[in-house]
Amino acid sequence: MLTYKNYVMILSSLLLTVFLSTFMYAYYLAKYYPIPFTHRISLDDKFRFIRDMPNRNMIDTIIIGSSLGLNNIQGAVLEKQSKKVNNVLNISAYGLKSTEVETQIQLISLFPNIKRVIYSAQFPDFSDPFHFDIYDFDFIKNYLMLGKNHTNFKYIFYTYKNIIEVAKNHWYWDKKYRGDMFNFGLAFDHTGSIPLKIYGKNINKKKFFEPHPLTQNNKNFDALQKIAQLLRDKNIRFYFVVDPYRQPLLDKHKDLKETMDKFIIRTENIINKYNGLFLNLHSLLELNDSYFVDRFHLNEHGSKLTT
């Protein structure tokens, strides 16, 4: 029969074993998987990608935006085809509104040789103004400077505190998040872009044929103005790109076209005010439906043309 003392010793040993095992698991996750800095898997994995990249000091071009920046501009093609662009980093993430891009743009301070920033967007990115619930820039910045697969006690402990969320992401990683170019996964190329290979039956018909809501919010335009002013003051060239939108939807819905036209006018005025370069690729390229995977995301051939 166990004495009270032996019972306490056994229980303590079990608890210590559980703690150490969990902590070692947290160490593994902190090295190889995204840490929930923002609790948004797309953005958190982009932070991991930036931490692991080998040529931070060589980056001269940043691509930023929502999924339109992530999917509709191919950093690898830009490096290959441009005579001036040498090393691209795409810091876009799914779902970023302009108000969140204003926060994300702080990351340019980590790259000493930035010459240009490309913001890829469309009017839905300027709808409801979202803000990060959590975005500790200094905490994130120190993490990004660790180097590939490196971590320290601070980030291991942070992972340990969020072990359920991180373990869940790990469990579903290959099936749900990693994905490939055939879905909206997180299969970054070496620049952080994700060109899409979605065709035929894999196209989401609802998102292909239904127009976006028409909401626009002044806070997103205010954020764009702050971004443009910041880059001008830092003497960094700012390119604002209006992405193509399915023309049949614009032809069918007059109010949709009016919303997009007003968006184009308003953003162009802001960009011109701060000496940026405005590119309306919708009117310039006039892409047909064979280049789209939904209302405004492009397949690999469409994104190559925008690039």
N, C-alpha and C positions, 0 to 999 in steps of 0.2 A: 504493500500500500504506500502511495506517495505521501511523503511528508509535505507540509506547507512550503518548506524551504526548497525542496526538490521541484515542486510544482512551479514555484516562482522562477527558478532557474531554467526549467524547460520552456516555460512560456516566454521568458526574456530571450532565450536563444532563438526561439522561433520568430519572435518579432524582429530581432536583430537580423536574422537571415532574410526575412521578407524585405526589411528596409534596405539591406545591402544589395539584394537582387534587383529591387526596384530602382535603386540609385544607379546600378551598373547598366540597367536597361535605359535609364534616362541619359546616361553618358553616351551610349550607342546612338540613341535617337538624336541627341544634340549634335553629334558629329555628321550624321548622314541624312537626316530628314529635317523638314522645315519646323522651326520653333514658332509657336503661335503669338508673335508680337502683336498682330492686329486681329487674330482669330479669323482671318480670311485666307484660305489656303493658297489661292493664286498669288496673292501679294507676299505672303510669308515664304512661299517657295521661291519667289523671285529674289527675296533677300538671301536665301541660301545660295541661289545661283550666283549672285553678285559676290558673296563671300568666297566662293570657290573659283572665281574667274582668275586667270593667271596674269592678265595684262592691263590691270587697272590704270596704270600711268600712261598707257598708250591710247586710251579711249579718247577719240576726238569728236564723236557724234553720239548723241543720246536720242532715242526714240521714246516718246512718252504718250500715255493715253489709256483708254479703256481697252477692251478687246479689239477695238479698231486699230489701236497702235500695235497690239500684240499679234494680230492675225493679218492685217491688211498691208503692212509694210515689212518686207523681208530684209533684215539686216545683212544677211550674207550676200544677197544680190546687190545691195547698195555698196558694200565693200568691193565687190568684184567689178561693178560697172562704172562707178564714179571715179573721176580722176583726182578728186580732192578728198574724198572720204576714205580713210584708211582702216579705222577700227571703230566698230559700232557696238553700242550696248543698248538693248531694248529694256527699259524699266517699266513698261506698261503692265497692267494687270486687269483681269476681268472686272468690269463694273465700276471703274473709277469715273466719278463725275468730275467736272472742272474744279469744284471746290476741294476735292481730294487730290487732284493733280497738283494744285497749289501747294499742298503739304508734301507730296511726293517729290516735287522739284528740288527740295532741299538736298536731295542725294547728289546733286551735281557738285557739291562742295567736296566730295570724295575723289573727284577726277580733275586733276590739276591742268590738264591740257584740252579741256572741252572747247570746241570752236563753234559748234552748232547744236541746236535742239530742235527736233521735229515733233510737233504735236499733231497726231492724227485723230480727227473727231468728226462727229455729225450732230445734228440737232438733238437727238435723244440724250446725248451726254450732257446737255444743258437743261435737263428737266428738273426734277426735285434735287435740291442741293444737299448731298450727303456729306457727312463728316465722320472721321474715324472716331470710334469710341475710345480707342487706345492707339497712340502713336508716339512712343517715347523716342524721339530722334537720337538723343545721345546714346541711349541703350542700344538702339539698332545700329547706329554708326560704329560703335565699338565692336559689335558682333561682325559687321561687314569687313572690319580690318583684321580679323583673326587669321584669314588664309584658309586654303582648301582643307576641309574636313577637320579643322581645328576648333577647339572649344576650350572653355575654362570653367571653374567651379560656379561662377555666377550664372552662366547660361545652362549648365547642367542642373543647378538647383531650380532655375526658372522652369526648365523642362519637367523636372520632378514635381513641381507644384501644379503643373498642367498635364500630368502624366496620362490621365484618362483621355483627354482630347488628342494628345500627340499619339498615343497608342492606337486610338481609333483610326486616325489618319494613316498610321503605319499599316494597320491591318487591311485597310481598303486601298492602299496606295496604288498598286499595279492595276487593279481592276477599275477603280473609280477615278483616280486623280492622274496618275502618270499618263495613261492613254497613249495616243499617237496622233499623227496628222490626219487621221480619219475621224476624229471627233474633237470636241472642245476640251481636250486634256491639257497637260502641262509638259508636253514633250518639246522643250526649248531646243532650238538649234544653238550653235556656238555663240550667237549674239544675243540670245534671249527671245527671239521671235518664234512664232509658231505658224508657218504656212499650212493651210488646210487642204486636205485631199478628200473633200466631201462631195459626192456626186450621186445622181439618180435617186434610188430608194433611200439613201442615207440622209437626204435633205429633209429637214423639218418643214413639212408643208404649211403648217400653221404660221410659222415665223416667216415663211417665204411669201405668203399671200396676204397676211394681215398687216396693216400699217401700224406704226408706232403711235402712242398717245401724243397729243400736241403740246403738252405742258412745257413751258419754258420759264426759267426763273432768273431774276436779275442777279442773284448771288453768284451764279455760275459765270455770268458775263463779267461781274466784278472780279472774280477770281482770275479769269483770263487776262484782264487788264493788269492785275498785279504780277502775273507771270511774265507778261510781255515787258512790263516796266523793269522787273528784276533782271531779265536777260539783257535788255538794252543797257542798263546801268553796269552790268558785268562785261559788256562788250562781247556778248555771245550771240551769234546769229540765230534768229528765231524764225522757223518755218511753221506756219499753221496750215494744215492740210484738211480740206473738206473732202471726205471720202464719197465715193459713188453711192447712189441709192437707186433701188430698182425703179426704172422709169415708168413701167406699167402701173405701179402703185401711185406715182405722182400724177400720171395722166387720169387715173380713175378718181382720185380724191383731191378735189380742188383745195380744201383746207389744209391738207398735208403739204401740197406744193407751196401754198402761201406761207406756212410755218417755216419751211426750209428756206424759201427765198428771203424771208425776214432774218433768219439766222445767218445766212450768208452775208447779207448787207451789214448786219450789226458786228459780226466778228471781223469782217474785212476792215471796217472803220477802226476797230480797236487795234488790229495788227498794224495798219498803216500809221496810226497815231504814234506808235512806238518803234517805227522803222523796221518792222519785221517783214517777212515775205509771205504773202497770202497765195495759196494755190487751191483753186476750186477744181478738183479732179473729176467731179461729177460731170461738169459741162465740158471739160477738156478731153476726157476719155470716151464719154458716151458709151459705156459698156452695156452689152446686151445680157440677157439672163444666163447665158452659158458661163459667165464669170462669177455668178453669185451663188452662195450657199444658203442665204436667207435674204432679208430685206436690205441689209447693208454690209454683211460680212462677205468677203470674197474668197474664192478658192485660190489654190496656188498660182494659177495662171493670171487671175485678176490681180492678186497682190504683187505679182512680178511686174505687171504693167504700172500699177501705182508707184512702185518703187522706182 
